[in-house]
Amino acid sequence: MIEQGISANDLLHRLRELSHRVEAGLEGAQQPQGPDFSELLRASLDRVNGVQQSAASLARAYELGDPAVSITDLTIAMQKSSLAFQAATQVRNKLVAAYQEIMSMQV
């Protein structure tokens, strides 16, 4: 069996040194300048809502007999609305799963 040449004191000294380097790096680091996650999520949900409202207004206009609204436009708008909602639902499911996984981690 090969013995390591690191004593407990050496290991403790190296851990303290690493800890000081990490703390110094965090103090000097700047906050990211990109958009906030909550802002991106809100904007995405607003876009999904807009697509759904647009499809609903086209459906209402078609039902009322508006000649400017064709069945193909309505079908495409409804499919876009459905896909946007399904994508938002999948994102929500992934976020919930990630949250549950993080909460089940032992600290």
N, CA, C and O atoms as a GROMACS GRO file, in nm:
protein
  428
    1MET      N    1   0.084  -0.117   0.000
    1MET     CA    2   0.000   0.000   0.000
    1MET      C    3   0.090   0.124   0.000
    1MET      O    4   0.186   0.132   0.076
    2ILE      N    5   0.058   0.221  -0.086
    2ILE     CA    6   0.137   0.343  -0.095
    2ILE      C    7   0.077   0.448  -0.003
    2ILE      O    8  -0.043   0.475  -0.007
    3GLU      N    9   0.162   0.508   0.081
    3GLU     CA   10   0.115   0.612   0.173
    3GLU      C   11   0.130   0.748   0.108
    3GLU      O   12   0.227   0.774   0.036
    4GLN      N   13   0.036   0.832   0.133
    4GLN     CA   14   0.041   0.969   0.084
    4GLN      C   15   0.127   1.051   0.179
    4GLN      O   16   0.124   1.028   0.300
    5GLY      N   17   0.204   1.147   0.125
    5GLY     CA   18   0.292   1.228   0.206
    5GLY      C   19   0.226   1.354   0.259
    5GLY      O   20   0.296   1.451   0.288
    6ILE      N   21   0.094   1.355   0.273
    6ILE     CA   22   0.023   1.474   0.321
    6ILE      C   23  -0.029   1.446   0.461
    6ILE      O   24  -0.106   1.352   0.483
    7SER      N   25   0.014   1.528   0.554
    7SER     CA   26  -0.035   1.512   0.691
    7SER      C   27  -0.166   1.590   0.707
    7SER      O   28  -0.206   1.666   0.618
    8ALA      N   29  -0.230   1.570   0.819
    8ALA     CA   30  -0.356   1.640   0.847
    8ALA      C   31  -0.332   1.792   0.852
    8ALA      O   32  -0.416   1.869   0.805
    9ASN      N   33  -0.219   1.834   0.910
    9ASN     CA   34  -0.189   1.977   0.918
    9ASN      C   35  -0.166   2.037   0.780
    9ASN      O   36  -0.212   2.148   0.752
   10ASP      N   37  -0.095   1.964   0.693
   10ASP     CA   38  -0.074   2.012   0.556
   10ASP      C   39  -0.206   2.026   0.482
   10ASP      O   40  -0.229   2.124   0.411
   11LEU      N   41  -0.292   1.928   0.499
   11LEU     CA   42  -0.422   1.932   0.434
   11LEU      C   43  -0.505   2.049   0.484
   11LEU      O   44  -0.568   2.118   0.404
   12LEU      N   45  -0.506   2.072   0.614
   12LEU     CA   46  -0.580   2.184   0.671
   12LEU      C   47  -0.525   2.316   0.620
   12LEU      O   48  -0.601   2.407   0.588
   13HIS      N   49  -0.392   2.327   0.613
   13HIS     CA   50  -0.329   2.449   0.563
   13HIS      C   51  -0.369   2.475   0.417
   13HIS      O   52  -0.398   2.588   0.380
   14ARG      N   53  -0.369   2.370   0.335
   14ARG     CA   54  -0.407   2.385   0.194
   14ARG      C   55  -0.554   2.422   0.179
   14ARG      O   56  -0.588   2.504   0.093
   15LEU      N   57  -0.640   2.364   0.260
   15LEU     CA   58  -0.782   2.399   0.255
   15LEU      C   59  -0.806   2.544   0.294
   15LEU      O   60  -0.887   2.613   0.233
   16ARG      N   61  -0.734   2.591   0.398
   16ARG     CA   62  -0.749   2.732   0.438
   16ARG      C   63  -0.699   2.825   0.328
   16ARG      O   64  -0.761   2.928   0.300
   17GLU      N   65  -0.587   2.789   0.265
   17GLU     CA   66  -0.533   2.870   0.157
   17GLU      C   67  -0.630   2.876   0.039
   17GLU      O   68  -0.651   2.982  -0.020
   18LEU      N   69  -0.689   2.763   0.005
   18LEU     CA   70  -0.786   2.758  -0.102
   18LEU      C   71  -0.911   2.839  -0.067
   18LEU      O   72  -0.966   2.908  -0.152
   19SER      N   73  -0.953   2.831   0.056
   19SER     CA   74  -1.069   2.907   0.102
   19SER      C   75  -1.044   3.057   0.090
   19SER      O   76  -1.132   3.132   0.048
   20HIS      N   77  -0.924   3.102   0.128
   20HIS     CA   78  -0.891   3.244   0.116
   20HIS      C   79  -0.889   3.289  -0.029
   20HIS      O   80  -0.934   3.399  -0.061
   21ARG      N   81  -0.836   3.204  -0.118
   21ARG     CA   82  -0.834   3.238  -0.261
   21ARG      C   83  -0.975   3.248  -0.318
   21ARG      O   84  -1.003   3.337  -0.398
   22VAL      N   85  -1.062   3.158  -0.277
   22VAL     CA   86  -1.200   3.160  -0.326
   22VAL      C   87  -1.271   3.285  -0.276
   22VAL      O   88  -1.340   3.352  -0.353
   23GLU      N   89  -1.254   3.317  -0.149
   23GLU     CA   90  -1.318   3.438  -0.094
   23GLU      C   91  -1.267   3.563  -0.162
   23GLU      O   92  -1.345   3.654  -0.191
   24ALA      N   93  -1.138   3.570  -0.188
   24ALA     CA   94  -1.082   3.686  -0.257
   24ALA      C   95  -1.135   3.696  -0.399
   24ALA      O   96  -1.160   3.806  -0.449
   25GLY      N   97  -1.154   3.583  -0.465
   25GLY     CA   98  -1.207   3.583  -0.601
   25GLY      C   99  -1.352   3.624  -0.605
   25GLY      O  100  -1.394   3.693  -0.698
   26LEU      N  101  -1.429   3.584  -0.505
   26LEU     CA  102  -1.570   3.621  -0.501
   26LEU      C  103  -1.589   3.768  -0.471
   26LEU      O  104  -1.681   3.830  -0.524
   27GLU      N  105  -1.504   3.824  -0.388
   27GLU     CA  106  -1.516   3.966  -0.356
   27GLU      C  107  -1.483   4.053  -0.476
   27GLU      O  108  -1.543   4.159  -0.495
   28GLY      N  109  -1.387   4.010  -0.557
   28GLY     CA  110  -1.347   4.087  -0.672
   28GLY      C  111  -1.435   4.063  -0.794
   28GLY      O  112  -1.429   4.140  -0.891
   29ALA      N  113  -1.517   3.958  -0.791
   29ALA     CA  114  -1.601   3.927  -0.906
   29ALA      C  115  -1.719   4.023  -0.914
   29ALA      O  116  -1.773   4.067  -0.812
   30GLN      N  117  -1.757   4.055  -1.036
   30GLN     CA  118  -1.872   4.142  -1.057
   30GLN      C  119  -1.994   4.056  -1.083
   30GLN      O  120  -1.984   3.941  -1.125
   31GLN      N  121  -2.109   4.116  -1.058
   31GLN     CA  122  -2.234   4.048  -1.085
   31GLN      C  123  -2.256   4.041  -1.236
   31GLN      O  124  -2.217   4.133  -1.307
   32PRO      N  125  -2.318   3.934  -1.286
   32PRO     CA  126  -2.342   3.924  -1.429
   32PRO      C  127  -2.435   4.036  -1.477
   32PRO      O  128  -2.527   4.076  -1.406
   33GLN      N  129  -2.409   4.084  -1.597
   33GLN     CA  130  -2.486   4.196  -1.650
   33GLN      C  131  -2.602   4.151  -1.738
   33GLN      O  132  -2.675   4.235  -1.791
   34GLY      N  133  -2.621   4.022  -1.755
   34GLY     CA  134  -2.726   3.969  -1.841
   34GLY      C  135  -2.864   3.986  -1.777
   34GLY      O  136  -2.875   4.030  -1.663
   35PRO      N  137  -2.967   3.950  -1.851
   35PRO     CA  138  -3.103   3.961  -1.799
   35PRO      C  139  -3.127   3.863  -1.684
   35PRO      O  140  -3.065   3.757  -1.677
   36ASP      N  141  -3.216   3.899  -1.598
   36ASP     CA  142  -3.251   3.817  -1.483
   36ASP      C  143  -3.339   3.701  -1.529
   36ASP      O  144  -3.418   3.715  -1.622
   37PHE      N  145  -3.325   3.585  -1.464
   37PHE     CA  146  -3.402   3.467  -1.501
   37PHE      C  147  -3.551   3.492  -1.488
   37PHE      O  148  -3.629   3.451  -1.574
   38SER      N  149  -3.592   3.560  -1.382
   38SER     CA  150  -3.734   3.586  -1.363
   38SER      C  151  -3.790   3.677  -1.473
   38SER      O  152  -3.905   3.662  -1.514
   39GLU      N  153  -3.707   3.771  -1.522
   39GLU     CA  154  -3.751   3.857  -1.631
   39GLU      C  155  -3.769   3.776  -1.760
   39GLU      O  156  -3.866   3.795  -1.833
   40LEU      N  157  -3.675   3.685  -1.786
   40LEU     CA  158  -3.687   3.600  -1.905
   40LEU      C  159  -3.810   3.510  -1.897
   40LEU      O  160  -3.880   3.491  -1.996
   41LEU      N  161  -3.834   3.454  -1.780
   41LEU     CA  162  -3.950   3.367  -1.762
   41LEU      C  163  -4.079   3.445  -1.780
   41LEU      O  164  -4.172   3.398  -1.846
   42ARG      N  165  -4.085   3.565  -1.722
   42ARG     CA  166  -4.205   3.648  -1.736
   42ARG      C  167  -4.228   3.686  -1.882
   42ARG      O  168  -4.342   3.682  -1.929
   43ALA      N  169  -4.122   3.723  -1.954
   43ALA     CA  170  -4.135   3.761  -2.095
   43ALA      C  171  -4.183   3.642  -2.178
   43ALA      O  172  -4.265   3.658  -2.268
   44SER      N  173  -4.133   3.523  -2.147
   44SER     CA  174  -4.176   3.403  -2.220
   44SER      C  175  -4.323   3.374  -2.195
   44SER      O  176  -4.397   3.341  -2.288
   45LEU      N  177  -4.365   3.386  -2.071
   45LEU     CA  178  -4.506   3.363  -2.039
   45LEU      C  179  -4.595   3.468  -2.102
   45LEU      O  180  -4.707   3.439  -2.143
   46ASP      N  181  -4.547   3.592  -2.109
   46ASP     CA  182  -4.624   3.698  -2.175
   46ASP      C  183  -4.639   3.670  -2.324
   46ASP      O  184  -4.744   3.696  -2.383
   47ARG      N  185  -4.533   3.616  -2.386
   47ARG     CA  186  -4.542   3.581  -2.529
   47ARG      C  187  -4.643   3.467  -2.550
   47ARG      O  188  -4.721   3.471  -2.645
   48VAL      N  189  -4.640   3.367  -2.464
   48VAL     CA  190  -4.736   3.256  -2.474
   48VAL      C  191  -4.877   3.310  -2.457
   48VAL      O  192  -4.968   3.272  -2.531
   49ASN      N  193  -4.896   3.399  -2.362
   49ASN     CA  194  -5.028   3.458  -2.340
   49ASN      C  195  -5.072   3.538  -2.463
   49ASN      O  196  -5.188   3.532  -2.502
   50GLY      N  197  -4.981   3.612  -2.523
   50GLY     CA  198  -5.014   3.690  -2.642
   50GLY      C  199  -5.055   3.601  -2.759
   50GLY      O  200  -5.149   3.634  -2.831
   51VAL      N  201  -4.984   3.490  -2.778
   51VAL     CA  202  -5.019   3.396  -2.886
   51VAL      C  203  -5.157   3.337  -2.860
   51VAL      O  204  -5.236   3.322  -2.954
   52GLN      N  205  -5.186   3.303  -2.735
   52GLN     CA  206  -5.317   3.246  -2.704
   52GLN      C  207  -5.429   3.348  -2.724
   52GLN      O  208  -5.536   3.314  -2.774
   53GLN      N  209  -5.406   3.472  -2.684
   53GLN     CA  210  -5.508   3.575  -2.703
   53GLN      C  211  -5.531   3.604  -2.851
   53GLN      O  212  -5.644   3.626  -2.894
   54SER      N  213  -5.423   3.603  -2.929
   54SER     CA  214  -5.435   3.624  -3.073
   54SER      C  215  -5.517   3.513  -3.137
   54SER      O  216  -5.603   3.539  -3.220
   55ALA      N  217  -5.491   3.389  -3.099
   55ALA     CA  218  -5.567   3.276  -3.152
   55ALA      C  219  -5.714   3.285  -3.111
   55ALA      O  220  -5.803   3.256  -3.191
   56ALA      N  221  -5.739   3.324  -2.987
   56ALA     CA  222  -5.877   3.336  -2.940
   56ALA      C  223  -5.951   3.447  -3.015
   56ALA      O  224  -6.068   3.431  -3.048
   57SER      N  225  -5.884   3.558  -3.042
   57SER     CA  226  -5.951   3.666  -3.114
   57SER      C  227  -5.977   3.626  -3.260
   57SER      O  228  -6.080   3.663  -3.316
   58LEU      N  229  -5.883   3.552  -3.322
   58LEU     CA  230  -5.909   3.502  -3.458
   58LEU      C  231  -6.026   3.404  -3.459
   58LEU      O  232  -6.109   3.406  -3.550
   59ALA      N  233  -6.034   3.318  -3.358
   59ALA     CA  234  -6.144   3.222  -3.350
   59ALA      C  235  -6.277   3.296  -3.333
   59ALA      O  236  -6.376   3.260  -3.396
   60ARG      N  237  -6.278   3.398  -3.250
   60ARG     CA  238  -6.399   3.478  -3.230
   60ARG      C  239  -6.442   3.546  -3.359
   60ARG      O  240  -6.560   3.548  -3.393
   61ALA      N  241  -6.343   3.603  -3.431
   61ALA     CA  242  -6.374   3.670  -3.556
   61ALA      C  243  -6.426   3.571  -3.661
   61ALA      O  244  -6.518   3.602  -3.736
   62TYR      N  245  -6.367   3.452  -3.666
   62TYR     CA  246  -6.412   3.351  -3.761
   62TYR      C  247  -6.555   3.305  -3.729
   62TYR      O  248  -6.636   3.288  -3.819
   63GLU      N  249  -6.584   3.286  -3.600
   63GLU     CA  250  -6.717   3.244  -3.559
   63GLU      C  251  -6.822   3.350  -3.591
   63GLU      O  252  -6.938   3.318  -3.619
   64LEU      N  253  -6.781   3.477  -3.587
   64LEU     CA  254  -6.874   3.584  -3.618
   64LEU      C  255  -6.887   3.607  -3.769
   64LEU      O  256  -6.966   3.692  -3.812
   65GLY      N  257  -6.812   3.533  -3.849
   65GLY     CA  258  -6.825   3.540  -3.993
   65GLY      C  259  -6.741   3.647  -4.060
   65GLY      O  260  -6.776   3.692  -4.169
   66ASP      N  261  -6.633   3.688  -4.000
   66ASP     CA  262  -6.545   3.788  -4.060
   66ASP      C  263  -6.480   3.728  -4.186
   66ASP      O  264  -6.412   3.626  -4.176
   67PRO      N  265  -6.501   3.790  -4.302
   67PRO     CA  266  -6.445   3.733  -4.425
   67PRO      C  267  -6.292   3.748  -4.435
   67PRO      O  268  -6.230   3.681  -4.518
   68ALA      N  269  -6.231   3.831  -4.353
   68ALA     CA  270  -6.086   3.850  -4.356
   68ALA      C  271  -6.011   3.737  -4.287
   68ALA      O  272  -5.889   3.725  -4.302
   69VAL      N  273  -6.081   3.655  -4.210
   69VAL     CA  274  -6.017   3.546  -4.136
   69VAL      C  275  -6.047   3.415  -4.207
   69VAL      O  276  -6.163   3.374  -4.219
   70SER      N  277  -5.943   3.350  -4.254
   70SER     CA  278  -5.962   3.221  -4.321
   70SER      C  279  -5.944   3.108  -4.221
   70SER      O  280  -5.886   3.125  -4.114
   71ILE      N  281  -5.994   2.993  -4.258
   71ILE     CA  282  -5.983   2.876  -4.171
   71ILE      C  283  -5.836   2.833  -4.156
   71ILE      O  284  -5.797   2.781  -4.052
   72THR      N  285  -5.756   2.854  -4.260
   72THR     CA  286  -5.614   2.817  -4.250
   72THR      C  287  -5.541   2.907  -4.151
   72THR      O  288  -5.458   2.859  -4.073
   73ASP      N  289  -5.571   3.037  -4.154
   73ASP     CA  290  -5.509   3.129  -4.057
   73ASP      C  291  -5.548   3.092  -3.915
   73ASP      O  292  -5.466   3.093  -3.824
   74LEU      N  293  -5.676   3.059  -3.898
   74LEU     CA  294  -5.724   3.019  -3.766
   74LEU      C  295  -5.658   2.890  -3.720
   74LEU      O  296  -5.618   2.880  -3.604
   75THR      N  297  -5.646   2.792  -3.808
   75THR     CA  298  -5.585   2.664  -3.773
   75THR      C  299  -5.439   2.682  -3.734
   75THR      O  300  -5.393   2.624  -3.636
   76ILE      N  301  -5.367   2.762  -3.812
   76ILE     CA  302  -5.226   2.786  -3.781
   76ILE      C  303  -5.211   2.859  -3.648
   76ILE      O  304  -5.124   2.824  -3.568
   77ALA      N  305  -5.296   2.958  -3.623
   77ALA     CA  306  -5.290   3.032  -3.496
   77ALA      C  307  -5.321   2.941  -3.378
   77ALA      O  308  -5.258   2.951  -3.273
   78MET      N  309  -5.419   2.853  -3.395
   78MET     CA  310  -5.454   2.761  -3.286
   78MET      C  311  -5.340   2.661  -3.260
   78MET      O  312  -5.313   2.628  -3.145
   79GLN      N  313  -5.274   2.614  -3.366
   79GLN     CA  314  -5.163   2.521  -3.349
   79GLN      C  315  -5.044   2.590  -3.280
   79GLN      O  316  -4.979   2.532  -3.194
   80LYS      N  317  -5.017   2.715  -3.321
   80LYS     CA  318  -4.910   2.790  -3.255
   80LYS      C  319  -4.941   2.809  -3.107
   80LYS      O  320  -4.853   2.796  -3.022
   81SER      N  321  -5.065   2.839  -3.077
   81SER     CA  322  -5.107   2.857  -2.938
   81SER      C  323  -5.090   2.728  -2.859
   81SER      O  324  -5.042   2.729  -2.746
   82SER      N  325  -5.129   2.617  -2.919
   82SER     CA  326  -5.117   2.488  -2.852
   82SER      C  327  -4.971   2.451  -2.828
   82SER      O  328  -4.936   2.406  -2.719
   83LEU      N  329  -4.885   2.471  -2.928
   83LEU     CA  330  -4.743   2.439  -2.913
   83LEU      C  331  -4.677   2.528  -2.808
   83LEU      O  332  -4.595   2.481  -2.728
   84ALA      N  333  -4.711   2.656  -2.807
   84ALA     CA  334  -4.653   2.748  -2.709
   84ALA      C  335  -4.692   2.706  -2.568
   84ALA      O  336  -4.610   2.710  -2.476
   85PHE      N  337  -4.819   2.668  -2.551
   85PHE     CA  338  -4.865   2.626  -2.418
   85PHE      C  339  -4.798   2.496  -2.375
   85PHE      O  340  -4.759   2.483  -2.260
   86GLN      N  341  -4.784   2.401  -2.468
   86GLN     CA  342  -4.718   2.275  -2.434
   86GLN      C  343  -4.571   2.298  -2.397
   86GLN      O  344  -4.520   2.235  -2.304
   87ALA      N  345  -4.504   2.387  -2.469
   87ALA     CA  346  -4.365   2.417  -2.437
   87ALA      C  347  -4.354   2.482  -2.299
   87ALA      O  348  -4.265   2.447  -2.221
   88ALA      N  349  -4.445   2.575  -2.268
   88ALA     CA  350  -4.444   2.640  -2.137
   88ALA      C  351  -4.471   2.538  -2.026
   88ALA      O  352  -4.411   2.545  -1.919
   89THR      N  353  -4.559   2.444  -2.053
   89THR     CA  354  -4.589   2.339  -1.955
   89THR      C  355  -4.467   2.251  -1.931
   89THR      O  356  -4.438   2.215  -1.817
   90GLN      N  357  -4.394   2.217  -2.037
   90GLN     CA  358  -4.274   2.135  -2.022
   90GLN      C  359  -4.165   2.209  -1.944
   90GLN      O  360  -4.096   2.149  -1.862
   91VAL      N  361  -4.151   2.338  -1.970
   91VAL     CA  362  -4.053   2.417  -1.895
   91VAL      C  363  -4.091   2.420  -1.747
   91VAL      O  364  -4.006   2.404  -1.660
   92ARG      N  365  -4.220   2.440  -1.720
   92ARG     CA  366  -4.266   2.439  -1.581
   92ARG      C  367  -4.237   2.306  -1.515
   92ARG      O  368  -4.191   2.302  -1.401
   93ASN      N  369  -4.264   2.196  -1.585
   93ASN     CA  370  -4.238   2.064  -1.529
   93ASN      C  371  -4.090   2.044  -1.498
   93ASN      O  372  -4.056   1.988  -1.394
   94LYS      N  373  -4.003   2.089  -1.588
   94LYS     CA  374  -3.859   2.076  -1.565
   94LYS      C  375  -3.815   2.162  -1.447
   94LYS      O  376  -3.731   2.119  -1.368
   95LEU      N  377  -3.871   2.282  -1.433
   95LEU     CA  378  -3.837   2.368  -1.320
   95LEU      C  379  -3.881   2.305  -1.188
   95LEU      O  380  -3.808   2.309  -1.089
   96VAL      N  381  -4.000   2.248  -1.187
   96VAL     CA  382  -4.051   2.184  -1.065
   96VAL      C  383  -3.964   2.063  -1.030
   96VAL      O  384  -3.932   2.042  -0.913
   97ALA      N  385  -3.925   1.985  -1.131
   97ALA     CA  386  -3.840   1.868  -1.106
   97ALA      C  387  -3.703   1.911  -1.053
   97ALA      O  388  -3.650   1.848  -0.961
   98ALA      N  389  -3.647   2.018  -1.110
   98ALA     CA  390  -3.517   2.067  -1.062
   98ALA      C  391  -3.529   2.118  -0.919
   98ALA      O  392  -3.441   2.093  -0.837
   99TYR      N  393  -3.637   2.189  -0.889
   99TYR     CA  394  -3.658   2.240  -0.753
   99TYR      C  395  -3.670   2.124  -0.654
   99TYR      O  396  -3.612   2.127  -0.546
  100GLN      N  397  -3.746   2.023  -0.691
  100GLN     CA  398  -3.762   1.907  -0.602
  100GLN      C  399  -3.629   1.835  -0.581
  100GLN      O  400  -3.600   1.789  -0.470
  101GLU      N  401  -3.550   1.825  -0.686
  101GLU     CA  402  -3.421   1.759  -0.673
  101GLU      C  403  -3.328   1.838  -0.582
  101GLU      O  404  -3.257   1.780  -0.499
  102ILE      N  405  -3.328   1.969  -0.597
  102ILE     CA  406  -3.243   2.054  -0.512
  102ILE      C  407  -3.290   2.045  -0.366
  102ILE      O  408  -3.207   2.038  -0.275
  103MET      N  409  -3.420   2.046  -0.344
  103MET     CA  410  -3.470   2.040  -0.207
  103MET      C  411  -3.444   1.906  -0.142
  103MET      O  412  -3.438   1.897  -0.019
  104SER      N  413  -3.428   1.800  -0.221
  104SER     CA  414  -3.403   1.668  -0.162
  104SER      C  415  -3.255   1.642  -0.137
  104SER      O  416  -3.218   1.541  -0.077
  105MET      N  417  -3.169   1.735  -0.183
  105MET     CA  418  -3.025   1.718  -0.158
  105MET      C  419  -2.994   1.737  -0.012
  105MET      O  420  -3.054   1.820   0.056
  106GLN      N  421  -2.899   1.658   0.036
  106GLN     CA  422  -2.856   1.673   0.174
  106GLN      C  423  -2.739   1.771   0.177
  106GLN      O  424  -2.647   1.763   0.096
  107VAL      N  425  -2.746   1.862   0.272
  107VAL     CA  426  -2.641   1.963   0.284
  107VAL      C  427  -2.546   1.927   0.394
  107VAL      O  428  -2.450   2.001   0.419
   0.00000   0.00000   0.00000
